[in-house]
Each structure stands twice: as C-alpha cells, then as structure tokens.
Amino acid sequence: MGSSLPENNKVQENSHLDTLTKMVDDRAARYGDKAVLERKRDGGWESMSWNDLSSLYKEVARGLMKFGIGKGDRVAILSENRPEWVSVDLGTLAVHGATVPLYWTLTPVQLEYILKDANARIIFVSNTDYLDKILKIRSSLPELQTIVCFDTYPRDRDAEGIIAFDELLEMGREADPEIWEDLGRSIASGKGSDLATIIYTSGTTGEPKGVMLTHSNFLSNVKAVLEVISVYDTDTCLSFLPLSHVFERVAYYLFLYVGGKIIYAESIEKIVDNMQEVSPTILISVPRIYEKAYAKILDRVHEASALRKMIFGFCLRIGQEASQKLQRGQELGFALSLKMKIADKLVFGKIRETFGGEIRLMISGGAALSKDIAEFFHAAGLLILEGYGLSETSPVISANDPANIRFGSVGKVMQGVEVRIEDDGEISTRGPNVMRGYYNRPEETAEVLDQDGWFYTGDIGHFDPDGFLWITDRKKAIIVTAGGKNVAPMALENALSTDQFIAQAFVYGDGRKFISALIVPDWERMENYAREKNIDYSSIRDLIDEPVILDFLQKRVDGAMKDFSSAEQVKKFKVMEREFSQDDGEVTPTLKLKRKEITKRYWDDLESLYK
C-alpha cells in the first residue's frame, strides 16, 4: 500500500480532531483493514487491523463505563507493551478518564505509593506476576475497586474484584444501548484540554511526581515532530521501550497519527532477533541500546583476522569522510560515492543487516547519546537523530533534523515551542507541549512552572551560534570542586562509558579537591583480557584488585579524559563488581543514574578515594 500522506509529511488535519480518540477513529475510517499493531504469538507474528483496534478500544470503554469509570477517573496499567495496553489507554480516554502507566519493574512498595497518590479506581495487569504484586498491597489501597488481568490467571488467586480481560470485553459487547450511545457522545464531546494521562516521573531525586498531560499536549508534540522528520503510513517501528515512559508514548501516538505500523518486540533480549524477523524502518531507543550495538560491533572487529581489521579500518575512514561531507551539506562526488559503495558491500551493509536491513531512521532520547557513537553509525549509513525533552514537556523540546544535523547537540527547538537560557544556564521552555502541572502538588508545580507558562527544566545548556541546543548536565548534578570549578558529571560519564571496556561510570567530587569515579567494567571483555594476559583468577572479585587489570583500566580512563581540563579529569577511581541496576533502585527505567541513591549506597567506597 502506498503512502497516502503528502510529500511534505503534513496530514491535512480537520480542526475537530482535537483528541487522541477522534484522531484514531479518523485513521480507522481511512485505513480499515490495514495492520496497525503486531506481536508474536505461538511462534508467529499476529496483526491487528485499524478496524479491530477501533472496535476493541470501544469494548474496553463500555466495560469501563459499566464499572462507573468516567470523567477524571484514573485507570492504572501495569503491563509490558502489547495491543491490550493500547486498547485500555484509548478506552480510558474515550470515557474522559486518565491513564496512569506503571513500569513493570516497580516494587510493590513503589506501586503502592503511586496508586495511592493517583487514587486509581481500577488497574489492568498483564500477568499473574504483576497480579501478585498488586495483591500484596491491595489492603492498603481502599480506592482500588477492580483488577483486570490480560492473561488467564489461576483461580486460587481469585478474589472479589478480580476479573479477566475477556470478561470486561464481554461486558462491553453486551452493554445496554444507552451505554453505546453515551460512549458515542463521550468521544464526540472530548476536548484537547482534557486530561489524558498522569505519568509519574522516575524520581532521580525524591518521590516520583505525577505529570498531568492533556490530549493537546501530545497532539501538538506529534505535529511538531513531524515538521522535523518524515514518517509515513508505510513505516514500521519496533516497540520495546516501556509505554509507561513518555518517549515511547508519544512515539506510539505519532505512528497512529501517520497510519504506520507498530510491532511489539518479544523482550529486550530478543530485539536483534525481532529486528531481523520484521525489518523495521524506524527504531526509537534510549542510548544504551545503541551503545551495546556499537560495543558488539567492535567486539567482532577485535576478534577478526588482521586482514579483516584492515578492511574495516579502511571502510570506516571512507564512511567518516562521507559523514563529514554530509554534515556540512556537501555532495559526496563521484570518487567518494564509488568508495562508499565498496565500503557498503564489504562492511556497512552487514552492520545494517543487524538492524533488519531496512532501517532508514534511528531516534535517540531519554538520556545523552555519545557523539562518537552517533558519528560511527552515520559513517556506516545509519542516521541516529538525537532529541531532548522531559515528561513535563510531552516530551520533545528540540531535535536534530535529518537535513541539518549536529552530532552531540540535541538539535534545534521544535516549531511552536520557545526556549530561553536563564542567567544561571538553566533551560526554560514554553509552548503547547508543557504539562498542566503535577497531580495534587500545586506548590511543587509553582516551583517549576511560572505564571507566564515558562517551565524550568532543571537542565543546564546553551545555544551555539547556529541555533543548536547543547545540554551540559542536570542543574542539581553539577559538581563544584573545593577549588570552585564547576564540573558536569554527565559529560565525563558519557566519555568513560563510550570506552568498550567500561560499562558504566559514576562521577563524584562535590566539595572535593579532585574528581573521582566508580567504574563498572564490561566484565565479559575484562575476563577475555585477563585470559589473554594469563592472569589466574577464580571470580570477578579476584580481578578487582589485580594490578594488571587496574593498570589497564587506568589507561582506558586516562584516554577517555584526554579532552577534558585537568580540574575535570577523573584522578582516582574504584572498580565495581556489578552494574548499577534498576532492581536495586540505582538507575531509572530509562537507565539514568540516581545520583543520590548511588552516593548514599556507596558512600564508604567514594570516601575511600579521598583518604
């Protein structure tokens, strides 16, 4: 099926399509039996059409109405990405409710806090594991009346107020005619200003806050993004970031908006397998996925013969030359184009096959992407566009344009959005994408959102002379050394973690004479190195204090620090046995370091570096 969108990618939108549900119904009428969602079941890929999605979300909506869910009610979702997630989201919006998406990695205590704060009346869970999490805390959630489980669950877990998803759908199908009519009126009467969701921030500092976003917030951001990148109804996207994160959420609305197809990955572990099975055209990810892909490519090169290493280096130099010309807006010319075809045949084509062979665009967000990694993939013919935003801004504030890229920056400000740099370097922004406020937290809302609509992001940044926005760090994360030097830890951590032997780095030094770090090596590579050096060891613990390993890592750290001033460079580090993890509360679901938690947990280790 050919694209029905104009060449400039702008959908000729009717002004009355001011809510997400009206937009979806319009697309369903346009695309009918065309596939919109796809997932793997019983070994094969199963598609859902636009007509099926429209029918399904309305069945969910009528089922919700039977439970008395209506305007302003909060409906929680604890599930991995799947079509049912989408149907519950749209069904809730259809009755003027607001969804509260929850990360499936949250502990029962964390879930209890959010569900209490949101006063959710009903929650959808995907399986018995998540059902058990909710049952552990249910007695402390008086507002929670109903639990709906997508998958079948053992009846020994049956209790009052627990039903299967199929039962809710049956209630929706058999609803009285009055409810059918009420739902039609509800969808038609929706407004862009209606609350669509409450997304709880991952809480890098303190308790998570509920960010209130409207239909207009999301739709304005979708339209602004489409002014920068072209996405068509022939495009497919592999979805694996949690839909509970605003980055993936707006991507899902964007694909519905353009009529594209969303394919759900089986799991993070099977992303590569799934990409090769379904060949997506667009990939949306956090930097960690690109970092791992980059590291694996370098591993293969390291293990290759001397001849293959020489060929790779030759092709990479050609790709880098082509990348530099393209970034400057120059033509490649006949000779370089010919060389690129050869490099493509020898090396770059194989790299692209790892991603399914059809990728035309990769997007990175949620955290800072290393400039070196972006430039490497661009040299290989894979463009990664980095953008910037927050949950509070729905989320995109700025993004790189495929025709106007500056790697390392987060691009130019989106159309219709304003950005200014405050006297202390903080980025503030205003526009139709800015949140309504924090749920039930007027004082905290007032701290970040002023009366003129300016939202203070808490990020430090600057514009270059060409209007590209550069992010330095979080305002609260800036380190001030004993000598008065301001140091941005994120820049140092990115430089360190780009090294193939370093998996993670945490930089420290506020009020200290020098900068230190906790270094988590890539232990698989380090063990290979230890074997190459004939180091006798029985566990990773033996390698942590091994002089040869420490000397090797010191050289890697020194190499990563070479472009930083003496006051910024990491002078001492401690090697850590394991990665900072989400399960232990050390990183957010988008893999950002929780600075306060890591400092508290590893205080003795950090202090030992200054003795």
C-alpha positions in Angstrom: 0.0 0.0 0.0 1.5 3.4 -1.0 1.7 6.3 1.3 -1.4 8.5 1.4 0.4 11.3 3.0 1.6 14.4 1.1 5.3 14.6 0.3 5.9 17.2 3.0 4.5 14.7 5.5 1.8 17.1 6.8 -1.5 15.4 7.4 -4.3 17.6 6.2 -6.0 17.6 9.6 -9.5 18.6 10.4 -9.7 21.0 13.3 -12.3 18.9 15.1 -9.9 16.1 15.6 -8.6 17.6 18.8 -8.4 14.4 20.9 -6.5 11.2 20.5 -9.6 9.1 20.2 -11.1 11.2 17.5 -7.8 11.0 15.7 -7.7 7.2 16.0 -11.3 6.9 14.7 -10.5 9.1 11.7 -7.5 6.9 10.9 -9.6 3.7 11.3 -12.1 5.1 8.8 -9.2 5.8 6.5 -7.2 2.6 6.8 -9.8 0.0 7.7 -8.3 -3.5 7.4 -4.6 -2.3 7.2 -2.5 -3.7 10.0 -1.6 -1.2 12.8 -0.3 -3.4 15.7 1.6 -6.6 15.5 3.1 -9.0 18.1 4.5 -12.5 18.2 2.3 -15.3 19.5 2.8 -19.1 19.3 5.9 -18.6 17.1 4.3 -16.4 14.5 3.5 -12.7 14.0 -0.1 -11.7 14.6 -1.5 -8.5 13.3 -4.4 -6.3 14.4 -6.1 -4.0 11.9 -7.3 -0.5 12.4 -10.9 -1.7 12.4 -10.1 -4.3 15.1 -8.3 -1.7 17.2 -11.3 0.7 17.0 -13.7 -2.0 18.0 -11.5 -3.3 20.8 -10.9 0.0 22.5 -14.7 0.8 22.4 -15.4 -2.6 24.0 -12.9 -1.6 26.8 -14.6 1.8 27.1 -18.1 0.4 27.5 -16.7 -2.2 30.0 -15.2 0.7 32.0 -18.5 2.6 31.9 -20.2 -0.5 33.4 -17.8 -0.1 36.3 -18.7 3.6 36.6 -15.4 4.9 35.3 -15.9 8.4 33.7 -14.5 11.9 33.5 -11.4 12.4 35.6 -11.2 8.9 36.9 -7.7 7.3 36.9 -7.1 3.9 35.3 -3.7 2.3 36.0 -1.9 0.0 33.6 0.9 -2.4 34.8 1.9 -4.3 31.7 4.6 -4.8 29.1 3.9 -3.3 25.6 1.1 -5.2 23.9 -2.1 -4.4 21.9 -4.2 -4.6 25.1 -2.2 -1.8 26.6 -3.2 0.4 23.7 -6.9 -0.6 23.9 -7.0 0.2 27.6 -5.3 3.6 27.0 -7.7 4.6 24.2 -10.7 3.1 26.0 -9.9 5.2 29.1 -9.5 8.3 27.0 -12.9 7.6 25.3 -14.7 8.0 28.6 -12.7 11.1 29.6 -10.6 9.2 32.1 -6.8 9.4 32.5 -4.4 6.5 32.4 -1.7 6.0 34.9 1.0 3.9 33.3 3.3 1.9 35.6 6.7 0.4 34.9 6.5 -3.4 35.4 9.9 -3.3 37.2 8.5 -1.3 40.1 8.4 -2.9 43.5 5.1 -3.4 45.4 6.1 -0.5 47.7 6.7 1.8 44.8 3.4 0.7 43.2 1.6 1.4 46.4 2.9 4.9 46.6 1.8 5.8 43.0 -1.6 4.1 43.2 -2.4 5.9 46.4 -1.2 9.2 45.1 -3.3 8.8 41.9 -6.3 7.3 43.7 -6.7 4.8 40.9 -10.0 3.0 40.9 -9.1 0.2 38.5 -5.9 -1.4 37.4 -5.1 -3.6 34.4 -2.2 -6.1 34.8 -0.8 -8.3 32.1 0.0 -11.5 34.0 0.0 -13.3 37.3 3.4 -12.0 38.4 2.1 -8.4 38.3 -1.3 -9.5 39.7 0.6 -10.9 42.7 2.4 -7.6 43.2 -0.9 -5.8 43.4 -2.5 -8.4 45.7 0.4 -7.8 48.2 -0.6 -4.2 48.6 -4.3 -4.2 47.9 -5.4 -4.0 51.5 -3.7 -0.6 51.7 -5.5 0.7 48.6 -9.1 1.4 49.5 -9.8 3.4 46.3 -8.8 0.4 44.1 -12.0 -1.4 43.3 -11.1 -3.7 40.4 -8.1 -5.6 39.0 -8.3 -6.8 35.4 -5.8 -9.4 34.2 -5.0 -9.6 30.5 -3.7 -13.2 30.6 -5.6 -16.1 32.3 -4.8 -16.5 36.0 -5.2 -19.4 38.4 -8.4 -19.4 40.2 -6.6 -19.9 43.5 -5.8 -16.2 43.1 -9.4 -15.4 42.5 -10.8 -12.8 44.9 -13.5 -10.2 44.9 -12.9 -7.5 42.3 -10.5 -9.5 40.1 -11.7 -10.3 36.6 -10.2 -11.4 33.3 -9.8 -9.0 30.4 -12.1 -11.2 28.2 -14.8 -10.7 30.9 -14.5 -7.0 30.7 -14.7 -7.1 26.9 -17.8 -9.3 27.1 -19.4 -6.7 29.4 -18.6 -4.1 26.8 -20.1 -6.1 24.0 -23.3 -6.8 25.9 -23.7 -3.3 27.3 -27.1 -1.6 27.1 -27.9 0.5 24.1 -27.8 3.6 26.3 -24.2 2.9 27.1 -23.3 2.6 23.4 -25.0 6.0 22.8 -23.3 7.5 25.9 -19.9 6.4 24.6 -20.5 8.0 21.2 -21.4 11.2 22.9 -18.4 10.9 25.2 -16.0 10.6 22.3 -17.6 13.4 20.3 -17.6 15.8 23.3 -13.9 15.3 24.1 -11.7 18.4 24.1 -8.0 18.9 23.6 -7.7 20.3 27.1 -9.0 17.1 28.7 -6.5 15.3 30.9 -5.1 12.2 29.1 -2.6 10.8 31.5 -0.7 11.1 34.7 2.9 9.9 34.1 4.9 9.5 37.3 8.5 10.7 36.9 11.1 8.1 37.7 12.3 10.1 40.7 16.1 10.6 40.3 15.6 12.9 43.3 12.9 12.2 45.9 9.5 10.7 45.4 8.0 10.5 41.9 5.5 13.2 40.9 2.5 12.7 38.7 2.9 14.8 35.5 -0.5 15.7 34.1 -0.6 15.8 30.3 -3.6 16.6 28.0 -4.7 15.4 24.6 -3.4 18.8 23.2 0.0 18.3 24.8 0.5 15.1 22.9 -1.1 16.1 19.6 0.9 19.4 19.5 4.1 17.4 20.1 3.3 14.8 17.4 2.7 17.5 14.8 5.8 19.4 15.8 8.0 16.3 15.5 6.5 15.6 12.0 7.7 19.1 11.0 11.3 17.8 11.6 11.2 14.1 10.5 9.2 12.4 7.8 7.2 9.3 9.0 4.8 7.7 6.6 2.0 5.1 6.7 4.3 2.6 5.1 6.8 2.9 8.0 7.1 0.2 10.7 8.5 0.7 14.2 9.8 -2.0 16.6 8.4 -1.0 20.0 10.4 -2.1 23.1 10.8 0.9 25.4 8.1 0.9 28.1 4.9 2.6 27.1 4.9 3.9 30.7 7.7 6.3 29.6 6.6 9.4 27.8 9.2 9.0 25.0 7.7 5.7 23.8 4.2 7.0 24.5 4.5 9.9 22.1 6.1 7.6 19.5 3.0 5.4 19.7 0.7 8.3 19.2 2.9 9.5 16.3 2.6 6.2 14.5 -1.1 6.1 15.0 -1.3 9.7 13.7 0.5 8.9 10.4 -1.1 5.4 9.9 2.1 3.5 10.4 2.5 0.0 12.0 3.8 -0.7 15.5 5.5 -4.1 16.1 6.0 -5.2 19.7 9.3 -6.8 20.5 9.1 -10.0 22.5 11.6 -8.7 25.0 14.7 -6.5 25.3 16.8 -9.7 24.9 15.2 -10.6 21.6 15.4 -7.1 20.0 18.1 -8.2 17.5 16.2 -11.4 16.6 13.0 -9.5 16.2 14.5 -6.8 14.0 15.9 -9.4 11.6 12.4 -11.0 11.5 10.3 -7.9 10.9 12.8 -5.4 9.3 11.5 -2.2 10.9 12.1 1.1 9.1 12.3 3.3 12.2 14.0 2.5 15.5 13.3 4.5 18.7 15.5 3.9 21.6 17.5 5.1 24.6 21.3 5.5 24.1 22.1 2.2 26.0 20.8 0.1 23.1 23.0 1.9 20.6 25.9 1.7 23.0 25.5 -2.1 23.2 25.2 -2.5 19.5 28.4 -0.3 19.0 30.3 -2.4 21.5 29.3 -5.7 19.9 30.4 -4.5 16.5 33.8 -3.5 18.0 34.0 -6.9 19.6 33.5 -8.7 16.3 36.3 -6.5 14.8 38.6 -7.2 17.7 38.1 -11.0 17.1 38.6 -10.8 13.4 41.7 -11.6 11.4 44.4 -8.9 10.7 43.1 -8.6 7.1 39.5 -8.1 8.2 40.6 -5.5 10.7 42.5 -3.6 8.0 39.4 -3.7 5.7 37.2 -2.5 8.5 39.5 0.4 9.3 39.7 1.3 5.6 35.9 1.3 5.2 35.4 3.3 8.4 37.7 6.0 7.2 35.8 6.3 4.0 32.5 6.4 5.9 33.8 9.1 8.2 34.9 11.2 5.3 31.4 10.8 3.7 29.7 11.6 7.0 31.7 14.8 7.4 30.7 16.0 3.9 27.1 15.2 4.5 27.1 17.0 7.8 28.4 20.1 6.0 25.7 19.7 3.4 28.2 18.9 0.6 27.9 16.4 -2.3 30.0 13.3 -2.0 31.3 13.4 -5.5 31.9 10.5 -7.9 35.1 9.1 -6.3 33.8 9.1 -2.7 30.4 7.7 -3.8 32.2 4.9 -5.5 34.3 4.2 -2.4 31.2 4.2 -0.3 29.6 1.6 -2.5 32.6 -0.6 -2.0 32.6 0.0 1.8 28.9 -0.7 1.9 29.5 -4.0 0.2 32.4 -5.0 2.4 31.3 -3.8 5.8 28.4 -1.3 6.2 25.7 -3.5 4.6 26.5 -6.2 7.2 26.1 -3.7 10.0 22.7 -2.6 8.7 21.6 -6.2 8.4 22.0 -6.5 12.2 19.1 -4.0 12.4 17.0 -5.8 9.9 18.3 -4.2 6.7 15.5 -1.7 6.2 16.2 0.9 8.8 16.1 4.4 7.4 16.0 6.4 10.6 17.0 5.8 14.3 15.9 8.2 17.1 17.6 8.5 20.5 16.2 10.1 23.6 15.8 9.7 27.3 19.5 10.4 28.0 22.6 11.8 26.3 24.0 9.9 23.3 27.7 9.8 22.8 28.8 11.9 19.9 31.4 9.2 18.9 28.7 6.6 18.7 26.4 8.8 16.6 29.2 9.6 14.2 30.2 5.9 13.9 26.7 4.8 12.9 26.4 7.7 10.5 29.6 6.6 8.8 28.0 3.2 8.4 24.9 4.7 6.8 22.7 4.6 9.8 21.5 8.0 11.0 20.7 8.5 14.7 18.7 11.7 15.4 19.1 12.8 19.0 16.4 15.0 20.6 15.7 16.5 24.0 12.7 16.6 26.3 11.1 15.7 29.6 8.0 14.1 30.9 6.7 17.6 31.7 7.0 18.7 28.0 5.2 15.7 26.4 8.2 15.3 25.8 10.1 16.8 22.8 11.6 20.3 23.1 14.2 20.1 20.4 15.5 17.6 17.8 18.1 17.2 15.1 16.8 17.4 11.5 18.0 14.7 9.0 19.0 17.6 6.7 20.6 19.7 9.4 22.5 17.6 11.9 25.0 18.5 14.6 26.1 15.3 16.5 26.5 15.9 20.2 23.8 18.6 20.2 20.1 17.9 20.7 19.2 19.9 17.6 17.0 22.9 17.2 13.9 23.9 19.1 10.6 22.5 17.8 8.2 24.6 15.9 5.7 26.3 18.2 8.0 25.8 21.2 10.0 28.6 22.9 13.3 28.0 24.8 15.4 30.5 26.7 18.6 30.1 28.7 18.4 31.7 32.2 21.2 33.6 33.8 22.5 30.5 35.7 22.4 28.4 32.5 19.1 26.6 33.2 16.9 25.8 30.2 13.4 27.0 30.4 10.7 26.4 27.8 7.1 27.4 27.0 4.6 26.0 24.5 1.5 23.9 23.9 3.5 20.8 24.9 4.1 21.9 28.5 2.2 20.0 31.2 -0.8 21.1 33.1 1.1 20.6 36.3 1.9 17.9 38.9 -1.1 16.0 40.2 -2.2 17.2 43.7 1.1 19.2 44.1 0.3 22.9 43.5 3.3 24.1 45.4 5.8 21.9 43.5 4.1 22.9 40.3 4.6 26.6 41.2 8.3 25.9 41.7 8.9 24.9 38.1 6.0 26.5 36.1 5.6 30.2 36.4 2.5 32.3 35.7 3.6 33.2 32.2 3.8 29.5 31.3 7.6 29.1 31.4 8.7 25.6 32.6 12.1 25.4 34.3 13.6 22.2 33.2 16.4 21.8 35.7 18.8 21.1 32.9 21.9 23.3 32.1 22.6 24.1 28.5 23.4 26.6 25.8 22.8 27.5 22.1 25.7 27.5 19.7 25.8 30.3 17.0 23.8 28.3 14.6 20.9 27.7 17.0 21.6 24.1 18.0 20.9 23.4 21.7 23.6 21.6 23.8 22.8 20.0 27.1 25.6 20.2 29.7 24.0 18.4 32.7 21.3 18.5 35.3 21.4 21.6 37.4 21.3 19.7 40.7 24.0 17.3 39.4 26.6 19.9 38.7 29.7 19.3 40.9 31.5 22.3 42.4 35.0 21.2 43.5 36.9 22.5 46.5 38.7 24.8 44.1 35.5 26.3 42.8 35.5 24.6 39.4 32.1 23.7 38.0 32.1 20.2 36.6 29.4 18.5 34.6 29.4 14.8 35.6 27.3 13.6 32.7 29.9 14.7 30.1 32.6 12.7 32.0 30.4 9.7 32.4 29.4 9.6 28.7 33.1 9.8 27.7 34.0 7.0 30.1 31.1 4.7 29.2 31.9 5.1 25.4 35.0 3.0 26.0 34.3 -0.6 25.1 35.8 -1.9 28.4 33.7 0.4 30.6 30.0 -0.5 31.0 29.1 2.3 33.5 30.7 5.2 35.3 29.5 7.3 38.2 31.4 10.6 38.7 31.8 12.2 42.2 33.6 15.1 43.8 31.3 17.9 45.1 33.4 20.0 47.5 36.4 17.8 47.0 39.9 18.6 45.8 39.6 16.4 42.7 37.1 14.3 40.7 36.7 10.6 41.4 34.6 7.8 39.9 33.1 4.4 40.4 33.9 2.4 37.3 31.9 -0.7 36.3 34.0 -2.6 33.7 32.4 -4.7 31.0 33.4 -7.9 32.8 33.0 -10.2 29.8 35.6 -8.2 28.0 37.8 -7.9 31.0 37.7 -11.6 31.6 38.8 -12.1 28.0 41.7 -9.7 28.6 42.6 -11.5 31.8 42.9 -14.8 29.9 45.0 -13.1 27.2 47.4 -11.9 29.9 47.4 -15.4 31.6 46.0 -13.9 34.8 45.0 -16.6 37.2 41.6 -15.9 38.8 38.5 -17.8 40.1 36.0 -15.0 40.1 35.4 -11.3 39.1 36.2 -10.4 42.7 39.8 -11.6 42.2 40.2 -9.2 39.2 39.0 -6.1 41.0 42.4 -5.6 42.8 44.6 -7.2 40.2 47.4 -4.7 39.4 47.5 -5.6 35.7 43.7 -5.0 35.4 43.9 -1.8 37.3 46.8 -0.5 35.2 44.8 -1.4 32.0 41.7 0.4 33.2 43.8 3.4 34.3 45.0 3.8 30.7 41.4 3.5 29.4 40.2 6.2 31.9 43.1 8.5 31.0 42.3 8.1 27.3 38.6 9.0 27.9 39.7 12.1 29.9 42.2 13.5 27.4 39.9 16.2 26.0 38.9 17.5 29.5 40.7 20.1 31.6 42.9 19.0 34.5 40.3 20.1 37.0 37.6 18.0 35.3 39.6 14.8 34.8 39.0 11.7 37.0 42.0 11.4 39.2 41.0 8.2 41.2 38.5 5.5 40.6 37.2 2.4 42.3 36.3 -0.7 40.3 32.8 -2.1 41.0 31.8 -5.7 40.8 28.4 -5.3 39.3 26.4 -2.8 37.2 24.1 -0.2 38.8 20.7 -1.7 38.3 17.0 -0.7 38.2 16.1 -3.5 40.5 18.3 -2.1 43.2 16.9 1.4 42.7 20.2 2.8 41.4 19.0 3.7 37.9 15.7 4.9 36.4 13.7 2.8 33.9 15.5 4.8 31.1 18.8 3.9 32.7 19.7 7.3 34.1 21.9 7.2 37.2 20.1 8.0 40.5 22.9 10.2 41.9 21.5 10.5 45.5 20.9 6.8 45.9 24.3 5.7 44.4 26.1 8.3 46.6 24.3 7.0 49.7 24.8 3.3 48.9 28.4 3.6 48.0 29.4 6.3 50.4 32.3 4.3 52.0 33.7 3.4 48.6 33.6 7.0 47.5 35.1 8.3 50.7 37.9 5.8 50.5 39.2 7.5 47.3 39.9 10.7 49.4 41.9 9.0 52.2 
